[in-house]
Amino acid sequence: MGLRVWESRFLLALDFTGGIEEVLSQPFRLRFTTAGGAEDHTPDFLVLLDGAAVLIDVRPGHLVRDETWRSSPPPSGRRPRPGGAMWW
């Protein structure tokens, strides 16, 4: 199943979520430095939800690399399992 199918399914599920004000696809590119050097990443969606901005990446669990998973802690300190969902 291609990533576009996963993204389409996510957007369909998002339609049933109350409080959605706006959804932007690939809103910007993040540039940052890690121990391994310069990196960049473009989030799949920016969702404006009840006054909060939430960045979303849609990936099936088997496409989440372990090194990426370990190097990108969420700001809340909570972490879903790969392929799961987490709002923070």
C-alpha positions as CSV (number, residue, x, y, z in Angstrom):
1,M,0.0,0.0,0.0
2,G,1.5,3.4,-1.0
3,L,2.0,6.3,1.3
4,R,-0.7,8.3,-0.5
5,V,-3.2,5.7,0.5
6,W,-2.1,6.0,4.1
7,E,-2.4,9.8,3.9
8,S,-5.8,9.6,2.3
9,R,-7.0,7.3,5.0
10,F,-5.6,9.6,7.6
11,L,-7.4,12.6,6.1
12,L,-10.7,10.6,5.9
13,A,-10.4,9.8,9.6
14,L,-9.5,13.4,10.3
15,D,-12.9,14.4,8.7
16,F,-14.6,12.8,11.7
17,T,-12.6,14.7,14.2
18,G,-14.3,17.8,15.7
19,G,-12.6,21.1,15.9
20,I,-10.5,21.0,12.8
21,E,-10.0,24.5,11.5
22,E,-7.5,24.0,8.7
23,V,-5.3,21.2,7.2
24,L,-2.2,22.1,5.2
25,S,-0.3,19.5,3.2
26,Q,3.5,19.6,3.3
27,P,3.4,23.1,5.0
28,F,7.2,23.7,5.2
29,R,10.6,22.1,5.5
30,L,12.3,21.7,8.9
31,R,16.1,22.0,8.9
32,F,18.1,20.9,11.9
33,T,21.4,19.5,13.0
34,T,22.0,16.1,14.7
35,A,25.2,14.4,15.8
36,G,25.2,12.9,12.3
37,G,25.1,16.3,10.5
38,A,22.6,18.5,8.9
39,E,19.1,17.0,8.2
40,D,15.9,18.3,6.8
41,H,12.3,17.0,6.9
42,T,9.0,18.0,5.4
43,P,6.0,17.1,7.6
44,D,3.0,15.6,5.8
45,F,0.4,17.9,7.4
46,L,-0.1,20.8,9.7
47,V,-3.5,20.6,11.3
48,L,-5.0,23.6,13.1
49,L,-7.2,22.0,15.8
50,D,-9.1,24.0,18.4
51,G,-6.5,26.8,18.3
52,A,-3.5,24.4,18.4
53,A,-1.1,23.6,15.6
54,V,-0.3,19.9,15.3
55,L,2.4,18.6,12.9
56,I,1.5,15.1,11.5
57,D,3.6,12.5,9.7
58,V,1.7,9.6,8.3
59,R,3.8,6.4,8.0
60,P,3.0,2.7,8.4
61,G,5.1,1.2,11.2
62,H,7.4,-0.9,8.9
63,L,8.6,2.4,7.2
64,V,9.7,4.0,10.5
65,R,13.5,3.6,10.8
66,D,14.7,2.8,14.3
67,E,17.4,5.5,14.2
68,T,14.9,8.1,13.2
69,W,12.5,6.9,16.0
70,R,15.3,7.3,18.6
71,S,16.6,10.6,17.4
72,S,13.3,12.5,17.4
73,P,11.7,12.6,20.8
74,P,8.3,14.3,20.9
75,P,8.1,17.5,22.9
76,S,5.7,16.0,25.4
77,G,8.1,13.1,26.2
78,R,5.3,10.6,25.2
79,R,6.0,8.4,22.3
80,P,3.6,6.1,20.4
81,R,4.8,2.8,18.9
82,P,5.8,3.0,15.2
83,G,2.6,2.8,13.1
84,G,0.6,4.1,16.0
85,A,-0.9,7.6,16.6
86,M,-0.1,10.2,19.2
87,W,-1.4,13.7,19.6
88,W,0.7,16.0,21.8
